[in-house]
Amino acid sequence: MTTRRAFLAGLGAACAAPLLPSALRADDAATVLTATDVHVSNYPTVEAVRWIGEVLERETGGRVRLRQYHSGQLGREAEAIDMARFGAIDMTRVYSGALNNAFPLTTALCLPYAFDSVAHMRHALDSGVAQTVLDGFGSRDLVGLAVYDSGARCFYNTRHPIVTPKDLQGLKLRVASSDMFIELVRLLGANPTPMSLGDTFSGMETHMIDGAENNMRSFHSSRHFEAARYWSQSEHSYAPDILLISRRSLDALRPSDRDLLIDTARASVSQMRRLWDESEGAARQQVAEYGIELNEVDMDAFRSAAQPIRERYLRQPELQTLYRRIRDLA
């Protein structure tokens, strides 16, 4: 298995020449696109991108293939975004919260309580909201291929159940490196600690942090349930994932291959959703059987406490317009 160190060492050795994406470096008989994800091999987003690779290879007779590096083999999401922008890798799946600062339109998808449910989120994404956000990536050497929903983000911690925002007082919680999520967690009364997903388990074990916020599937696949015994169904955000490709890599493909990739990426959304629904239910059952305490929260109290965040961000006209479209589809 290729490690991040080996991959980057090879990349560094090639830097004496102009940096070119895989689609240009590979021989035309076998264009190999690289794709990264911090999630494990059987995670729905990883499986969806694997399906894209299978379709590409089949439809091009093996001329275009996809090589995946899952489980964070090539580093964190922030690093993957930069590597894709500069053509060091071709494709990456990243959490939309990690994109808020550089691509403001993604913030509308992450705002607290913008979506009421998974059904509302999927309806809104499929009604043009996803495409509007994807179109916003072209200005910074990236192309948005697909929006993969990822369930409801909730709080979990090592100390006690969270029913109202006051139960968050004093807790140190891992958050993604997003200004909005840092502000939200602080507003709700906790102490936000930006940290990578890969460092979160050890952070809880060593008491550097008391918990985090994420979706049930990631809570299970990262085995955070072995450290955090309390899951509170706050559903404070339905922030989805985004599949991106380097503009250089996409432009380097034959026009027919480019169209095939774009169409297949869009078709992969339904594949991802099917896998998500199946695996999320299984994950919830398994963490319950492990003895994790699952509780509902005072949703009205959380919505009210998060209102100042929405009001502040919605002063931006573009975000307000997109948010209104989302709410109109509730």
Legacy VTK file of the C-alpha trace (Angstrom):
# vtk DataFile Version 3.0
C-alpha trace
ASCII
DATASET POLYDATA
POINTS 330 float
0.000 0.000 0.000
1.331 3.431 -0.904
1.871 5.636 2.137
1.522 9.400 2.260
5.269 9.735 2.833
6.109 7.612 -0.207
3.561 9.400 -2.366
4.802 12.864 -1.417
8.435 11.799 -1.745
7.735 10.689 -5.281
5.930 13.925 -5.943
8.838 15.940 -4.595
11.267 14.133 -6.879
9.146 15.130 -9.830
8.990 18.809 -8.893
12.021 19.712 -11.015
9.624 19.447 -13.951
6.336 21.353 -14.220
3.667 19.828 -11.980
1.167 17.941 -14.096
-1.985 16.061 -13.121
-2.216 12.306 -13.532
-4.376 12.699 -16.603
-1.425 14.363 -18.371
1.369 12.303 -16.831
-0.090 8.942 -17.742
0.301 7.341 -21.101
-2.810 7.858 -23.229
-3.368 4.106 -23.259
-3.838 4.077 -19.487
-4.814 7.342 -17.826
-4.827 6.758 -14.066
-6.665 9.285 -11.903
-5.884 9.447 -8.182
-8.648 9.925 -5.597
-8.351 10.490 -1.840
-10.617 10.234 1.194
-9.938 10.288 4.919
-12.646 7.682 5.514
-12.137 3.919 5.675
-12.427 1.543 2.742
-16.074 0.559 3.196
-17.361 4.072 3.915
-20.192 5.069 1.526
-18.274 7.931 -0.086
-15.253 5.695 -0.694
-17.509 3.018 -2.185
-19.248 5.581 -4.402
-15.944 6.832 -5.824
-14.811 3.237 -6.279
-17.986 2.699 -8.325
-17.073 5.722 -10.460
-13.708 4.104 -11.173
-15.341 0.821 -12.142
-17.661 2.568 -14.600
-14.820 4.601 -16.118
-12.648 1.533 -16.588
-15.484 -0.503 -18.074
-16.770 2.195 -20.433
-13.301 3.148 -21.715
-12.021 -0.415 -22.031
-9.437 0.215 -19.338
-8.082 3.391 -20.904
-9.184 5.501 -17.910
-8.818 4.072 -14.416
-9.046 5.326 -10.867
-6.593 4.641 -8.036
-7.971 5.304 -4.549
-6.138 6.300 -1.385
-8.639 5.974 1.450
-8.246 6.109 5.263
-6.250 9.332 5.103
-3.266 7.678 3.409
-2.325 10.953 1.716
-3.074 13.252 4.628
-5.873 15.377 5.980
-8.694 16.981 4.049
-7.116 20.448 4.065
-3.991 18.985 2.473
-6.055 17.071 -0.086
-7.852 20.251 -1.153
-4.558 22.010 -1.816
-3.076 18.997 -3.613
-6.102 18.877 -5.909
-5.961 22.605 -6.588
-2.351 22.330 -7.734
-2.781 19.060 -9.619
-0.750 16.809 -7.303
-3.809 14.556 -7.009
-6.858 14.439 -9.227
-9.952 13.886 -7.080
-10.842 14.218 -3.421
-13.923 13.877 -1.254
-14.055 16.453 1.524
-16.481 17.573 4.209
-18.204 20.807 3.212
-17.392 22.435 6.563
-13.706 22.321 5.628
-14.534 24.344 2.502
-16.551 27.175 4.085
-13.730 29.668 4.417
-12.434 29.299 0.857
-15.784 28.680 -0.864
-18.458 30.719 0.954
-21.460 29.217 -0.854
-20.805 25.904 0.917
-21.679 27.671 4.175
-25.384 27.648 3.246
-25.291 23.832 3.332
-23.725 23.829 6.805
-25.780 26.473 8.600
-27.373 25.167 11.793
-30.883 23.865 11.204
-30.930 24.902 7.535
-32.328 21.439 6.755
-35.139 19.783 8.691
-34.352 16.188 7.766
-32.465 13.934 5.383
-35.481 13.960 3.063
-35.540 17.769 3.027
-31.796 17.926 2.384
-31.916 15.491 -0.515
-34.921 17.218 -2.052
-33.184 20.589 -1.871
-29.885 19.278 -3.250
-31.661 17.569 -6.137
-33.713 20.696 -6.898
-30.712 22.738 -8.007
-29.095 23.735 -4.714
-26.260 21.216 -5.168
-25.462 22.458 -8.667
-25.392 26.086 -7.529
-22.784 25.207 -4.908
-20.771 23.034 -7.308
-20.657 25.861 -9.859
-18.887 28.002 -7.250
-15.685 25.961 -7.304
-14.489 26.941 -10.774
-12.801 30.137 -9.632
-10.055 28.324 -7.700
-8.744 25.560 -9.977
-11.298 22.989 -8.834
-14.448 21.514 -10.351
-17.320 20.293 -8.207
-18.476 16.861 -9.342
-21.075 15.804 -6.766
-22.597 16.560 -3.385
-22.805 13.490 -1.154
-25.135 13.951 1.799
-23.876 12.617 5.098
-26.710 12.501 7.588
-27.278 14.626 10.666
-24.349 15.916 12.698
-24.848 15.460 16.433
-22.845 15.865 19.636
-21.130 13.023 21.474
-18.934 13.152 24.544
-17.248 11.228 27.347
-18.980 12.858 30.315
-22.777 13.084 30.244
-25.926 13.292 28.083
-26.612 16.630 26.372
-30.282 17.624 26.391
-30.136 21.437 26.253
-27.338 23.825 25.232
-26.496 24.432 28.892
-25.289 20.816 29.075
-22.465 21.797 26.706
-21.064 24.333 29.173
-17.382 23.708 29.803
-17.008 20.774 27.398
-14.025 20.797 25.035
-15.287 19.588 21.667
-13.450 18.775 18.470
-14.688 20.743 15.472
-13.575 20.948 11.860
-11.426 23.905 10.818
-14.412 26.029 9.867
-15.048 29.470 11.312
-18.787 28.828 11.376
-18.564 25.572 13.336
-16.099 27.107 15.773
-18.509 30.001 16.343
-21.502 27.680 16.676
-19.923 25.436 19.301
-18.715 28.474 21.262
-22.160 30.097 21.062
-23.762 26.922 22.426
-21.484 27.105 25.456
-18.707 24.606 24.713
-15.026 25.207 24.010
-14.332 24.451 20.316
-11.046 22.711 19.532
-10.153 22.517 15.806
-8.649 19.094 15.178
-8.413 16.548 12.382
-10.740 13.552 12.422
-7.746 11.251 12.741
-6.607 12.884 15.989
-10.024 12.916 17.660
-9.976 9.429 19.195
-6.642 9.948 20.938
-7.785 13.420 21.966
-10.712 11.910 23.870
-8.639 9.086 25.329
-6.041 11.504 26.698
-8.729 13.973 27.884
-7.404 16.707 25.614
-11.028 16.997 24.484
-14.321 15.764 25.945
-16.080 14.950 22.689
-16.910 16.035 19.178
-19.715 16.466 16.678
-20.213 14.295 13.625
-22.650 11.949 11.924
-23.514 8.472 13.212
-21.698 6.669 10.394
-18.408 8.445 11.166
-18.930 8.011 14.924
-19.023 4.273 14.259
-16.368 3.876 11.531
-13.818 5.964 13.458
-14.604 3.886 16.568
-15.123 7.053 18.585
-17.898 5.191 20.408
-15.178 3.283 22.258
-14.125 6.542 23.921
-17.335 8.601 24.024
-20.256 6.886 25.734
-22.912 9.559 25.198
-24.577 10.376 21.855
-27.066 13.271 21.803
-29.315 13.618 18.743
-28.937 17.401 18.252
-29.050 17.284 14.422
-27.550 20.766 14.482
-26.241 20.503 10.916
-26.686 18.316 7.851
-23.445 19.539 6.281
-22.802 17.264 3.275
-19.619 16.104 1.543
-18.291 17.405 -1.777
-16.488 15.429 -4.485
-13.943 17.640 -6.259
-11.555 17.236 -9.168
-8.585 19.319 -10.224
-9.446 21.605 -13.143
-6.138 20.626 -14.776
-6.972 16.945 -14.530
-10.455 17.330 -15.950
-9.299 19.530 -18.833
-6.540 17.042 -19.686
-9.056 14.285 -20.434
-10.502 13.644 -23.861
-13.842 15.471 -24.224
-15.740 12.176 -24.299
-13.930 10.930 -21.169
-14.569 14.251 -19.456
-18.291 13.979 -20.137
-18.315 10.363 -18.967
-16.625 11.274 -15.697
-19.005 14.159 -14.981
-22.086 12.068 -15.776
-20.837 9.109 -13.738
-20.045 11.308 -10.748
-23.584 12.646 -10.797
-24.974 9.122 -11.050
-22.843 8.042 -8.092
-24.961 10.167 -5.733
-27.769 7.609 -5.750
-25.235 4.820 -5.163
-23.803 6.699 -2.195
-27.237 7.384 -0.690
-28.254 3.748 -0.874
-25.059 2.673 0.856
-25.416 5.468 3.397
-28.934 4.506 4.412
-27.979 0.859 4.803
-24.805 1.487 6.771
-26.120 4.282 9.001
-28.894 2.068 10.332
-26.411 -0.729 10.996
-24.012 1.687 12.704
-26.719 2.986 15.045
-27.707 -0.530 16.014
-24.114 -1.568 16.689
-23.252 1.420 18.895
-26.483 0.862 20.858
-25.543 -2.782 21.366
-22.109 -1.632 22.543
-23.839 0.252 25.350
-23.707 3.823 24.087
-26.379 5.991 25.690
-28.466 7.587 22.926
-30.740 10.481 23.832
-33.002 13.054 22.200
-32.446 16.774 22.845
-34.622 19.831 23.326
-34.609 20.759 19.645
-36.393 24.078 20.136
-33.754 25.165 22.645
-30.940 24.288 20.243
-32.594 26.024 17.289
-33.117 29.146 19.358
-29.535 29.143 20.653
-28.153 28.806 17.100
-30.275 31.616 15.655
-27.576 34.344 15.978
-25.225 32.315 13.765
-27.821 32.084 11.010
-28.655 35.764 11.263
-25.021 36.825 11.016
-24.155 34.695 8.001
-27.395 35.473 6.211
-26.426 39.135 5.985
-24.486 37.999 2.924
-26.882 38.305 -0.051
-25.660 35.190 -1.879
-26.015 33.019 1.209
-29.410 34.483 2.015
-30.688 33.675 -1.479
-29.453 30.104 -1.351
-30.731 29.616 2.200
-34.170 30.881 1.192
-34.263 28.357 -1.648
-33.421 25.605 0.844
-36.112 26.683 3.293
-38.732 27.047 0.556
-38.204 23.360 -0.244
-38.740 22.208 3.355
LINES 1 331
330 0 1 2 3 4 5 6 7 8 9 10 11 12 13 14 15 16 17 18 19 20 21 22 23 24 25 26 27 28 29 30 31 32 33 34 35 36 37 38 39 40 41 42 43 44 45 46 47 48 49 50 51 52 53 54 55 56 57 58 59 60 61 62 63 64 65 66 67 68 69 70 71 72 73 74 75 76 77 78 79 80 81 82 83 84 85 86 87 88 89 90 91 92 93 94 95 96 97 98 99 100 101 102 103 104 105 106 107 108 109 110 111 112 113 114 115 116 117 118 119 120 121 122 123 124 125 126 127 128 129 130 131 132 133 134 135 136 137 138 139 140 141 142 143 144 145 146 147 148 149 150 151 152 153 154 155 156 157 158 159 160 161 162 163 164 165 166 167 168 169 170 171 172 173 174 175 176 177 178 179 180 181 182 183 184 185 186 187 188 189 190 191 192 193 194 195 196 197 198 199 200 201 202 203 204 205 206 207 208 209 210 211 212 213 214 215 216 217 218 219 220 221 222 223 224 225 226 227 228 229 230 231 232 233 234 235 236 237 238 239 240 241 242 243 244 245 246 247 248 249 250 251 252 253 254 255 256 257 258 259 260 261 262 263 264 265 266 267 268 269 270 271 272 273 274 275 276 277 278 279 280 281 282 283 284 285 286 287 288 289 290 291 292 293 294 295 296 297 298 299 300 301 302 303 304 305 306 307 308 309 310 311 312 313 314 315 316 317 318 319 320 321 322 323 324 325 326 327 328 329
